[in-house]
Amino acid sequence: MAVEAEREIAELLERVRAGDQPALAELFARHRDKLRRMVQLRLDHRLAGRVSPSDVLQEAYIDALKRIEHYFEKPDQPFFGWLRLIVGQRLVDVHREHLAQKRDVGQEVSIDRGATTADSACLAACLLGAGSSPSHAAARTESFVRLEEALNSMDSLDREVLALRHFEELSNAETAALLGVQPAAASKRYVRALARLKQILETIPGFGG
């Protein structure tokens, strides 16, 4: 099945190269669920109600249309990885547009790099909100602050592996490819990150056993 999917994607890419715009729409649609999970996780919780994942994906698709020739300059790169970069840049732009005037020193990294590295605040919001962003009031609770600080203490690559595997639901092979590491190394880091997450949650009210 995986081989068949790869063949279909290769055929669609050939159609895109020939100028077939609907083929790009079909490729984007094939990856939409994964890209949506990426945006849901990494979109700053302060934008809840103002910017939706669908808004981000719609703009990212337009970006992909404009930049598709750049993909064919390096066609051996995984197409999903290229799409993910396009979506990530759109997220960076959204964060800068909406939060640039509201950031403080402690928020600067999360705004400018939140789409390329797993942001502790977004992970905390996802954990506390059971998949949805918490309200502004909940974001100020002691549990949110403690969870964010604890997640921030994790090794950044372990945190990123956790985000990709656990929250974005990517495969180990996809995670390894995105991070430029061997699959065995990605798998080892994921096991370690899950164990660390369990330790963290046990210290947070409402999560501990």
C-alpha positions as a printed NumPy array, in Angstrom:
array([[  0.   ,   0.   ,   0.   ],
       [  2.824,   2.422,   0.841],
       [  4.498,   1.692,  -2.495],
       [  1.221,   2.323,  -4.323],
       [  0.752,   5.632,  -2.489],
       [  4.281,   6.713,  -3.381],
       [  3.632,   5.86 ,  -7.028],
       [  0.412,   7.913,  -7.037],
       [  2.162,  10.865,  -5.446],
       [  4.964,  10.659,  -8.028],
       [  2.373,  10.681, -10.824],
       [  0.609,  13.682,  -9.304],
       [  3.911,  15.528,  -9.005],
       [  4.602,  14.918, -12.682],
       [  1.212,  16.436, -13.472],
       [  2.029,  19.422, -11.245],
       [  5.353,  19.872, -13.046],
       [  3.395,  19.999, -16.313],
       [  1.247,  22.831, -14.935],
       [ -1.749,  20.836, -13.695],
       [ -3.005,  22.961, -10.771],
       [ -5.761,  20.494,  -9.699],
       [ -3.015,  17.908,  -9.171],
       [ -1.411,  20.168,  -6.575],
       [ -4.803,  20.605,  -4.891],
       [ -5.125,  16.811,  -4.716],
       [ -1.639,  16.452,  -3.247],
       [ -2.395,  19.1  ,  -0.645],
       [ -5.668,  17.366,   0.225],
       [ -3.828,  14.059,   0.759],
       [ -1.643,  15.689,   3.407],
       [ -4.266,  18.028,   4.871],
       [ -5.001,  15.992,   8.021],
       [ -1.32 ,  15.847,   8.991],
       [ -0.838,  19.525,   8.244],
       [ -3.962,  20.407,  10.239],
       [ -2.612,  18.569,  13.292],
       [  0.639,  20.486,  12.889],
       [ -1.199,  23.81 ,  12.85 ],
       [ -3.554,  22.885,  15.7  ],
       [ -0.566,  22.08 ,  17.885],
       [  1.671,  24.993,  16.955],
       [ -0.792,  27.856,  16.505],
       [ -0.332,  30.113,  19.534],
       [ -3.191,  29.623,  22.012],
       [ -3.594,  33.4  ,  22.304],
       [ -4.984,  33.392,  18.758],
       [ -7.896,  31.098,  19.599],
       [-11.055,  32.524,  18.063],
       [ -9.078,  34.907,  15.856],
       [ -7.19 ,  32.568,  13.516],
       [ -8.307,  29.037,  12.691],
       [ -6.21 ,  26.135,  11.353],
       [ -8.336,  26.268,   8.191],
       [ -7.328,  29.91 ,   7.679],
       [ -3.659,  28.99 ,   7.965],
       [ -3.97 ,  26.012,   5.6  ],
       [ -5.848,  28.043,   3.01 ],
       [ -3.121,  30.68 ,   2.971],
       [ -0.431,  27.986,   2.938],
       [ -1.997,  26.367,  -0.121],
       [ -1.836,  29.697,  -1.939],
       [  1.818,  29.968,  -0.877],
       [  2.454,  26.461,  -2.258],
       [  0.901,  27.443,  -5.582],
       [  3.231,  30.429,  -5.827],
       [  6.359,  28.505,  -4.806],
       [  5.88 ,  25.09 ,  -6.388],
       [  8.73 ,  25.7  ,  -8.84 ],
       [ 11.089,  25.829,  -5.845],
       [ 10.157,  22.263,  -4.957],
       [ 11.224,  21.024,  -8.393],
       [ 14.643,  22.596,  -7.917],
       [ 15.245,  19.824,  -5.352],
       [ 12.703,  17.146,  -6.302],
       [ 14.31 ,  14.339,  -4.249],
       [ 13.165,  16.003,  -1.021],
       [  9.969,  14.467,   0.404],
       [  7.001,  16.449,  -0.855],
       [  5.332,  16.329,   2.574],
       [  8.469,  17.819,   4.112],
       [  8.373,  20.649,   1.576],
       [  4.669,  21.302,   2.238],
       [  5.354,  21.303,   5.952],
       [  7.993,  23.995,   5.488],
       [  5.474,  26.109,   3.559],
       [  2.905,  25.721,   6.343],
       [  5.549,  26.433,   8.972],
       [  6.509,  29.697,   7.294],
       [  2.862,  30.695,   7.103],
       [  2.565,  30.048,  10.857],
       [  5.602,  32.23 ,  11.509],
       [  3.995,  35.01 ,   9.451],
       [  0.674,  34.648,  11.298],
       [  2.401,  34.843,  14.686],
       [  4.391,  37.905,  13.678],
       [  1.327,  39.642,  12.267],
       [ -0.903,  39.06 ,  15.276],
       [  1.532,  38.923,  18.194],
       [  4.452,  41.169,  17.267],
       [  3.012,  44.089,  19.226],
       [  2.12 ,  41.923,  22.235],
       [  5.277,  39.933,  22.838],
       [  7.671,  40.349,  25.701],
       [ 11.207,  39.051,  26.123],
       [  9.981,  35.701,  27.412],
       [  7.668,  35.216,  24.429],
       [ 10.062,  36.192,  21.654],
       [ 11.352,  32.691,  20.928],
       [  7.886,  31.135,  20.897],
       [  6.598,  33.685,  18.393],
       [  9.518,  33.614,  15.973],
       [ 10.411,  29.936,  16.196],
       [  7.169,  28.273,  17.261],
       [  6.534,  26.794,  13.84 ],
       [  9.95 ,  25.175,  13.571],
       [ 10.452,  23.93 ,  17.111],
       [  7.911,  22.559,  19.556],
       [  6.777,  25.444,  21.74 ],
       [  6.201,  24.502,  25.375],
       [  3.18 ,  26.794,  25.707],
       [  1.463,  25.174,  22.727],
       [  2.19 ,  21.684,  24.054],
       [  0.846,  22.699,  27.464],
       [ -2.288,  24.171,  25.882],
       [ -2.851,  20.955,  23.954],
       [ -2.411,  18.783,  27.043],
       [ -4.623,  20.927,  29.262],
       [ -7.252,  21.505,  26.602],
       [ -7.542,  17.892,  25.457],
       [ -6.747,  18.922,  21.918],
       [ -8.119,  22.466,  21.992],
       [ -6.597,  25.704,  23.164],
       [ -7.461,  26.833,  26.692],
       [ -9.175,  30.139,  27.335],
       [ -7.105,  33.137,  28.349],
       [ -8.141,  32.557,  31.948],
       [ -7.069,  28.9  ,  31.914],
       [ -3.784,  29.88 ,  30.289],
       [ -2.971,  31.874,  33.423],
       [ -3.655,  29.079,  35.866],
       [ -0.909,  27.613,  38.007],
       [ -1.214,  24.263,  36.246],
       [ -0.603,  25.83 ,  32.84 ],
       [  2.429,  27.751,  34.066],
       [  3.906,  24.734,  35.842],
       [  3.316,  22.467,  32.85 ],
       [  4.848,  24.959,  30.43 ],
       [  7.931,  25.398,  32.622],
       [  8.363,  21.644,  33.017],
       [  8.054,  21.022,  29.286],
       [ 10.545,  23.794,  28.659],
       [ 13.062,  21.902,  30.791],
       [ 13.035,  18.975,  28.357],
       [ 15.759,  18.549,  25.762],
       [ 14.545,  20.547,  22.746],
       [ 14.988,  17.681,  20.275],
       [ 13.172,  15.266,  22.593],
       [ 10.346,  17.787,  22.866],
       [ 10.215,  18.087,  19.094],
       [ 10.126,  14.296,  18.649],
       [  7.291,  14.178,  21.174],
       [  5.392,  16.852,  19.254],
       [  5.819,  15.093,  15.917],
       [  5.055,  11.562,  17.077],
       [  2.55 ,  12.028,  19.892],
       [  0.674,  15.184,  18.896],
       [  1.064,  15.374,  15.111],
       [  0.795,  11.57 ,  14.857],
       [  3.597,  11.208,  12.31 ],
       [  5.34 ,   7.883,  11.811],
       [  8.822,   7.252,  13.158],
       [ 10.18 ,   7.298,   9.593],
       [  8.508,  10.65 ,   8.851],
       [  9.813,  12.08 ,  12.121],
       [ 13.352,  10.904,  11.444],
       [ 13.278,  12.361,   7.923],
       [ 12.019,  15.737,   9.132],
       [ 14.662,  15.947,  11.855],
       [ 17.502,  14.552,   9.748],
       [ 18.274,  11.7  ,  12.161],
       [ 18.314,   7.922,  11.831],
       [ 15.   ,   6.14 ,  12.525],
       [ 16.572,   4.233,  15.418],
       [ 17.682,   7.505,  17.027],
       [ 14.224,   9.037,  16.552],
       [ 12.588,   5.99 ,  18.12 ],
       [ 14.933,   6.073,  21.113],
       [ 14.277,   9.757,  21.683],
       [ 10.518,   9.21 ,  21.471],
       [ 10.59 ,   6.54 ,  24.169],
       [ 12.713,   8.825,  26.351],
       [ 10.434,  11.809,  25.721],
       [  7.305,   9.829,  26.613],
       [  8.895,   8.727,  29.884],
       [  9.858,  12.31 ,  30.675],
       [  6.348,  13.532,  29.821],
       [  4.872,  10.951,  32.204],
       [  7.166,  12.216,  34.976],
       [  6.134,  15.803,  34.248],
       [  2.404,  15.058,  34.261],
       [  2.672,  13.263,  37.599],
       [  3.748,  16.574,  39.177],
       [  0.82 ,  18.563,  37.756],
       [ -2.486,  18.741,  39.67 ],
       [ -5.154,  16.812,  37.825],
       [ -2.699,  14.632,  35.905],
       [ -0.905,  12.692,  38.613],
       [ -2.037,   9.241,  39.601]])
